[in-house]
Amino acid sequence: MEEVLCTATSEIDSAESLRSKESASPMENSTTLLTKVEKGRLKKLVKRAKSVQANAESGICQAMDWEELMELRRKQSSASLIPENAFVLGPSVLWRSGKARERVEGTDVRAVLRRLIEQQPHKRGGDISSSENRTDSATDTLPNDTAETSRKRKHVSECRITQANVQDQNRFKLPQWVTLHNAAAARHVAVLEIHCHDVSRFLACQQAIRQCLRENESCLATESPTRWFTNNFPKSITDVLMYAPDPKPTCLPPNKVTSLQHLYNLLNDLVVKDDDWQREDYPALAVVNESTHTTVVLPSQDSSACEAASPSTSMERSPGTYDPNGLSCTSATKTDGLPPYVGTTVVKAAIPVVEAPSPFSSHRRGIFAMDCEMVVTSKNASELARITIVKVESVTEEGHVQTKVVWDQLVKPKHTITNYLTQFSGMTPALLKDVTFTLEDVQDYLLRNIQDGDIVIGHSLENDLRATRWVHRRIVDTALLFQPTHGRFKYSLRHLTAQLLQRQIQQADQSHCSEEDAIAALELAVRRAVQGSTFGVPDKTHRNQLSSMAKNETTVCIGPSSWLQTHVTSQPNAIHALACESIEDWNHKAVAAWLAGPKRRARMVWANWSVENDSATSILISTLSGLLTKRSLTNTVIMVALQPSYGVAAQLHQQRKVKSNPKATMGWSDVQEAGWMKASEDCQTGSVFWVGTKIG
């Protein structure tokens, strides 16, 4: 590939010497169409287009400059001043000067591809190259420019750089090994995704492509050995290049916690909102008459309800009624034999803003964490068997809390236990044998010791609230707090604790411990309140980026029907899909038609082909050679990506997944494991050819 670059450079130098001789000939004045100013401008642009610098981008990066260069060359060509062997480098992906040619990552290839497609320099005229190029471009003058016009042009260029293109530079960060040369000339991009059945076919195909590029004098090619993925879970070229995780949120400095009241205020911002409360089906209190404080408990999935009577002064408990601080709750019709729901607050339309308590207040707003363990009873429903409440005693500036278990109580279910769920709850017949504490006693404790302003933290608290038949509105639920942005599933507490706190809970040889779970949920919520939204499980959701790569421009995908269904047509988009089951099908020629068609040309063409024999290899080389000889493709970058053994590795991976299941009747042998490892290693490595052009 270095020979190609050297050849191109020598040809350009010889062309320049010939052009300078012709420009000095007596015939120049009678044939040339260029003015003196245009000649100077052309010389400057040609020099910039040829000069490859050791930057992320070099050459001409503004569409207006590239269009001007092409127009001046057309004028020069019409005057017969350009020799046939004179070339200017077109859009090219090159190894950056001084960088070792090592194996690159698949994510780097994706970054370069997205940069080529999404920048759309011919529309935005963006320049995100080096500061030297930006300064040079901003001070260039066009033919017949006046001083005022030149000043305005410089001002517009500077504004363009400081606004839109700074954002592009951050968005399309190129890897350290690559130099993107003459980005403004890249009007079209072709991706030829080639899958080889095995390594031997891959090597043969790779050598054939090298030979094809070496023999073609109109191209400038760079080969980058590539590692498509880094683990033993096979990924295809499509998986790596089409799909990308959502961008990470901007990291903010963590809050410094000054007091428990400060921590309370931070946690109060994380309280479950009304919409989430209704969507997740928490038991709720609905206001019936605000003037008399009459309320009704409306748990969405329970058959019992509780109607509050007018305030009273009695603190004694009678069957079916309770009056905490003047709020009474009486039983309505009950079909499950359990006590009615009780609540610590009258809920209004929105959560009221909590003001800081007076230093003389008799009750300091507290921060609690709660976790419950349940068993299955004869009513075929879960009932409370254990409840643990943890309270925050103190907190450091970094958000480390000191906790205390204020209540840990076993509870006797109302009905006969049919399943202790020991592996999940830790409950056994021996533990609950002599327990006399009832659910009504639990409600008494909660209503007397936790007030409406206190924050209660837990994981999937809707289950705990139903188990205790207690409605408390100011809760922080870590299941919702760390719920992924895309999808309706929730992370388990065990997973969150392992990922974010680097601590293992709920081990396979142990049962759930309500104290351990409550403390884990508390620490997760506190860390989230202190560090902000950046504290969370990294969102590894990979979304298909193909439809966004070339927005509002023609994109074409050509490949097998199964591939199109999986990656293109399964989601709404404006991508043209053309089925081509094999590279030996006649419609593989659609790639050239969409790239070089006289009427409609695609911004991006993506082809997916399998090459499994010599005939298919010959067709691939013929297709590539045909693309390189078309003069209309001088503003096109072609990417040929090779990967061996993916089909074999994917099939073995699926078999391994099924047979590794303990319930599978046929196991997974060591020989099969070795074969799977070998296939995964083979399809992990590949090669990418970046094919640019030399413009005559």
N, C-alpha and C positions, 0 to 999 in steps of 0.2 A: 504494500500500500504506500510505503514511503517513495517507491520508485514512481508511482503514479503522480504523487504530489510534486516530486522533483521534475518529472517530465512536463507537468502542467506549468510549473514556474519557468522552466527554460523556454518553453514555447511562448509564454507571455513576454519574456524579456526579448526574444528574437523578434516577436511581432512589434514590440515598441520601437526597436531599432529600425525595422523596415518602415514603420509608419513615420518616424522622424525624418527618414530619407525622402519619403514621398512628399511629406509636408514641405520640404525645402525645394521641391522641384518647381520649375517655371509654370507647370500646368495648374498649380494649386489655385491661383487666383481666378482661373477661368472655370474650374470644376467644383470647387468646394462650396458647400452651402452653409458653412459655419462662420460666424463672426469671430473676431478676436477674443471677445469676452467669452463666447461659447467654447472656444478652443481651450481657454484657461480653465473654465469650469469642467470640461470633459477630462482634461488631464488630471485635475484634482480628484474627481470621482473615480476614475480608473485606478489611480494610485490607492485610494482607500479600498476599492473593491478587491484589489490584489493583495493588500497587506493583511496578513494573518497575525494577529497579536495574541499574546498569552493571557487572554482574558476570557471570561465566560462568553462574551459575544464580541465579535470584531467585524470589520468591514462596514457595509452600509446597513443600517438598521432602521432607517426611516423610509417609508414607502414613497414619499415625494421625491427623495433623492434618487431612489432606484428607478423610478419612472422617468426622471429627468435624464439619468444616464442612458437608459434604453432609447429614449427619443434622440439624444445627441448621437448615439452610435448609429441609429437608423439614417440620420442625416449624413453622417460620415460615410456610411456604406453606400448610400446613393451617389456619393461623389467618388466612389471607387478608391477610397483611401485605406480600406481595411484589407490586409492580405488574408488569404483563405485560411492560413494556419494561425491566425491571431485569436487568442482566447481571453476571456475574462472569467474569473471564478464565479459560479452561481451559488445558490444556497447549498451549504455543506455542513456536515457534522464531523468535526475533526478532533483528534487527540490534542489536548492542550500541551503546548510546548513545555518541556521539563517534567511532565508527568509520566511515570512508568506505565507501560501498557499491561496492566494486570486485569484479572477477571473483574467485571463490574457486576453490580447487583441489578436484579430485575426492576426494583423500584427506581433506580437511576434511569434505566431505559424508559420507564413510564414518564418520568419527569421531563426528559428531553422530548418525547413524543407529544406530550400535552403542551409543552412550550411552543413547539412548531405549529400545532393545530390551533390552540386557543388564543394565541397572541393576535392572530389575524392582522399583521402589520399593514396589509394593503388597505384596510379599512380605517384603522385607528392612527396609522402613521406613528406608532410608538417607537421610542428609542430608549432602550434600557441597557445600553452598552456602557462602556467605560466612560469616565468623566472626560477623557481626552476626546473621544468621538463626539460626545454631547456638545462640548465647547466648540469643536470644529464645525459641527453641523449648525449650531446656532448662529455662527458668525459668517457662514457662507452667504454669498450674494448671487442672486439670479441675474440673467441677462437683462439689461435695461432697468435695473433697480435704481431708484433714486435714494438719496440719503434717508428720507422719511420712510419710504417703503421698506428699506433694509432694516431700519430701527424697529418698525412694527413687526416685521417678520421675526426678528430676533426675540422680541417680547413674547410673541405667540408661541414660539418654540420653547422658550424657558417656562412659560405657564404650562405647556403640555407636559414637559418633563416633570415639573414639581407636583403635578396633580395626578393625572391618570397613571403615568408610567411608574411612579414610585410604588403605587399599589401593585402594578404588574410585576415589578421586580421582586417584591416580597412573595407574591403568589406563585410565580414561575421561577423558583430558584433552581438553577442548574447545578448538577454535581461538579465536583472539583476537577474531574478528568477531561471534561469536554469543552470545546470551543465551538460555538455556533456562529458560523461565518455567513455574512450577507443574509441575515434573517428576513429582511424585507422582501427578498426575492422568492421566498417559499410560499407560493400561492396555492399549491396542492400537495397533498401527502398521500402516499400509497403504502399500506402495510400488507406485506405478503407473509402470512403466518404459515410456516411449513412444519409439518409433523412427520418425523421419520419413524419407521417401525422399530428399528434397533440402532445401535451405535455404528455398526458398519455402514448402513445406508446413510446415516447422518454424516459420517466422514466423507463418503463418496459425493454426497450432495454439496457439502461444504467446499470440497476441492473443485468441483465443477463450477460453482459460483465464483470462486477466486479466479479460475482460468478465464471465465467469461468477462469479468471486470478488468482483468489484466489486458485482454485483447481489445477492449473497447476504449478508444482514445477520447471519447467525448464525455467520459464520466470521471468523477473523483470520489473514490470509495474509501471508507474506513471500516475496519472489522473490529468488533469488540467482543471478546469471549465473555459470556454472561452466565451468572448463577441465578436461575429463575426464582428459587426459593431456598430457605435455609434449614428446613426440618425434613422429616421423613414423610410428611403428608403431601402427596403429589399435587402440584398446581400446574395448569396448562398456561401457555402464553396468554391466552384470553383472560384467564383468571388474574394474571399479574398486571396486564396492561389496561384492561377495560375497567377493572374494579379498583377502588381506592377507598380507604377509610375517610370518614368526615374529618375536616380539619380540627385540630385540638383548640380548645378555648384558650383565650389569652390568660396567662397566669397573673394573678394579682397577689400583692404581698399579704400575708396573713394578718388578721386582726390581733392586736395585743389586748388580752383580757385584763381589765383593771379590777374587777370585782365580780361577785356572784350575780349582782344585779345587772352588770354589763353582759355576762354570759346569758342571763335570762332574756335580755332584750335581743341578743343575737339569735337565740333559739326561738323566740317568739315570731321571728320572721319566717321560720320554717314550719309553723303550725299548718296542719292540713286545712286547705281552703274549702269553701263551700262546694265548688264543682267536684273536687276530688272526693269529698265526703259523700256526696250523693252517688257518684259513679262507682265508688268502691263499696257502697252499700253498708256503711257504718250505721248502727242504731242511732236514731236522732230524736230530738225533742222538737215538736212543732208548737208554736205559740197559738193558743186559742183566744185568749183574752188578756192583753198586756196590762189593762187597768187593774185586773184582779190577780194577775200573775197565774192564770189558769193555763196549764200546758197539758199536752198529750204526748206520750212516748210512742214513736212510730218506728220500730225496727222493721226494715223492709222485708226480711225473710222470716220473721217470727209471728206466731199466731196470737201472742198475747200483747196487750197494750196497758198503759198505765195513765190514768187521768189524775191530774193534780188538783187538789182542792184549794180553797182559799187559804192564805197563810194562817198559821196558828202558833200558839206559844208552847205547846206541849212538846217535850223532848222524849216522852215515853213511847215505846214501840207497841203497837197493837197489831194483831194479825192483819196483814194486807195493807198497812199504812205506815208511813214514816214521815217525819217532819224535821229535816235538817235546816236549822236557821230560818224557819218560817216557810219552807217549801215542802208541801205535803205531796204524797204520791199514794194513790189508792189503787187497788187491783181491779182490773176489768175482767172480762171473761177469759179464763185460762184453760187451755186444753192439754198442756204438757205437764201440769203439776208443779211447775217451778214458780218461784216468787216473781212478782212483776219487776219490770225495769225501774230503776231509780236513777235520778240525774242530779248533778251538782250545779247545774246552771239552767237558766231560761235562755234559750237560743233565739237570737234575733236574726235579721236578714244577713248581717255581716258580722265578722268577728270584731268586737269593740277594741279600740286602741287601749292598751294597758299603760297607765301612767306609773311613774316610779313611786313606790310606796313611801309614806312618811317615815322618817327615822323613829318616830314614836309609835308606829303601827304595831298592834299586838300580834299580827300574823305576817311574817315575812314570806313573800311568794317563793315557793319551793320548786325544785327541779327533781323529778322522780323518774325512775324507769320501772316498768312492770313487765312481768312475764308469767304466763300461766301454763299449767300442764293439765291435760284433759284425759278422761277415760270414756269408753263407750258403755252405755247403760241399756237396760231392757227396752227403753223407749226408742231404741235405735238412733240415739242422738248422743253427742258428746256433752259431758258435764264436767264441771270444775273439780279437780282433785288436789291442786296445789297452786298457791299464788305467792309470788315473791316481789317485794317492792324495795328498790334501792334509792337512796337519796344522795344528792351531791352535797358534800360538806364544805369543800373549798376547791379553788381552782388557781392555777399558776398563770403567768402572762402568756405562756406558750399554749395554754389550753389543756394542760394535764389536770385531771380532776381527782379529788380524794372522795371516795364513796363510802357509804355505810349501809348495810342491810338493815332496814328499819322494820321489816316484817317478812317472815317466811313461814307460811302456814299450810298444813295439810287440811283438806276439806272433805267432808263426807258427802257423797252424791245423794240425791233424793231417791234415786231408783237403784235397782240391783245392777251391779257391774257385770257386764258380759265380756268385756275385753279391756285389760289394763293397759294395753299399748306400751308394754314395758320398754321395748327397744326405742321408743320415741319419748315417752313421758317419764320413764324411770319408776313408775308406780308398780307396786307389788301388793298382793293380799296382806302380807305381813305389815307393810307400812300403813295401810288404811284400816287395819283390823279394829283398833280401839279409838279411832278418830271420832269426835263428837261435834266438831266445829262445822257449822252448816253454811250454806250459801247466803242465808239471811244475815248471819253474823259477819260474813265478808262484806256485804253491802253496808252494814252498820259501820264497820271500820272505815271503809272507803269514804262514806259520806261525812264522817266525823273528823277525818284526818287529812283529806285532800279537798281543797276548796276550788272554786271555779277558776281562780286566777293561776293556780299551779299548773305547771307543764308536766305532762306524763309522756314518756318516751318508750317506744317498743317497736317490735318488728311484726308486721301484719296485725296491728292492734284491733282490727275489726273482730278477729276471732276471740281475743281476750275480753273485749267489751261484751260480746255476746255470752261468753262463758260466765262472766260475773254479773251479767244482766244489769250493767251499769253504763250510764251515758255521761261521758266527760268530753267536752268540746275542744279543749286546748291540748291537743296531742301532736306529737311529732312521730311519724311513722317512717322508719328507715327503709321499709319495703318500697314506699313511694318515693322517698328522698333519693334513693339510688337506682330508681327504675330507669332502664335504658330509654333513650330518646325515641328509638324506632322499635316498635313491637309492644305487645301487651304483657309479656312475661315479666316476672320479678326475680331478682337475685335472692338466693337463700341467705340467711344470716351466717351460716357456716362459710359460704363462698365470700361474702363481703368481709368477714373477719379475717379470712386467710389472705385475701387480696390486698386489703387496705390497712389492716393492723398487724399483718404478718404473725398471726397467732391461730393455732388450730383449736377448734371447739367441736363438740359433737362427734368425737372420734368413733370409728366403726365398732370398737370394743367397749364403748361407753354409751350410756343413755343420755338424753338431753338433761341438762341441769338448768332449772329456771333462774337460779342466781347467776350462773355463768352467762346465760343468754341475755339477761337483763343488763348486766354490766357491759357486755359487748355492744348491744344496741345503744346504750348510753354513750359509750366512747365514740362510736361511729357518728352519732348526731352531733356531739360536741366538736369533733374534728371538722365536720362539715360546716358547722356554724362559724368556726374560727378561720378556716382556710378557704372557705367559699366553694363555688361550684367546681373548681378545678380538683377538689378532693373527691374522687369517685373512680369507679372502675373504668379504665380506658374503653371508649366506644370502638369496638373492633368491627362494627357493622360496615361491611364493604358494599358500596352501592355502585351500580353500573353507571359509569361516567361517560359512556359513548355518546349519548344524546346531547350532553352538555359540551362536548369537546368542540364541535363545530356548530355553534348556535346560529340558527336562521340561515344556514348554508346547507347545500346538498351533501348528504352522507350516504354512502352505499356500502352494504355488506354482502359479500358473495361467499357462499360456502354450503356445507351439507344442511339439509332441512332440520335435523336434530339440533345442530349448532345454532342455527337461526332461531329456532323456537326457544331454546334455553336462554340465549343472550340478547336477542334483538326483538322478536315479535311478541314475546311474553309480556311486554310492558308498553304502554302507550308512548309513541314517539313518531317522528317524521322521517325515520330512516328507511331508505329503499333496500328491500331484502330480495336477493336473487338466489334461488336454490341452484347449487352446483355440487352434486354429490361427489364428484371426483375431478381432479385436475385434467383428466383425459376427456371429460365432457366438452362438447363444442363451446358451451357458453362460458368457459374460462376466459375467453377473449373479451368478455364484458369489462374486465379490468382496464384494458387499453382503451376501450370505447368510452368509458366514463372519464378517463383521465385526459384523453386527447381528442374527444369528440368535437366536431366543428360547431355544434349548436349549444349543447349543454354539458358542462364539465363539473365534476364533483370536487368539493373542497377536500374530502377524504374518501378513499376507497380502501376497504378492509377485506382481504380475501383469506379464507381458511382452507388449506389444502393438505392432503396427505400424500406423501411421496414414498412409495413402497417398492418400486422397481426401476429398472433403467429407463423404461419408456416414460414413466412419470417424471423422472429426473430430466430427460431430454426436453419434455414439454415445458418444464419450469425454466430451463436455460433459454429455450427459444422465446418464451414469453418475456423474460427479463431482457434479452437482447433486443427484442422488438421495441420495448419501452425505451431503451437507451438510445435507439437510433431515430426516434421521433423528435423532430426539432421543436414541436409544440410543447414538449415536456421539459424545456430548459428551466422552468420555474417550479419544478416538482422535486421533492425529496422522496426517495424510495427507501423503505426499511424492509429488509428481508430478515425475518427472525426464524431461527431453526431450533428445534427441540426433539431429542430422540426418546423413544420408549415411553411416552406418556400414556398411550392407550393400555399398554401392558401393566404399567405401575398403577393406574387407576382401577383396573379390573382386580388386580391382586389386593389392593387396598380395601376394596369393597368386600371381597371374600374374607379378608382378615378380620374386618369389623364384625361380620356375621359369625364366623367360627370362633372368635375370641369370647363370645358371650358364654357365660357359665352354663346357660340352659341349652346351648347348642349340642346336638347329638354327635357331631363330628368336630374334633378339635383342630387346632392349628399347630402343625408340626414345626420342628426346628428347621427342617429343609425348606418348608414354605416361607418361614420367617426370613431365612437367608435370601431366598429368591425375591421376596418383597423388598428387602433392604437394597439388593443390587439394582432392581428396577427403579427404585426411588432415587438412588444415587445417579443413575444414568440420565433420568429425565430432569434431574436438578440442574445439570449443566447444558449449555447450548452456545449459540453464537448469533450475533446480530451484525448485519452489513448495512451501513448507512451510505446510500448512493446519492451523491450530488451530481452537479453538471458543470461543464465548462461551456460558456456561451461564446460562439464565434461571431 
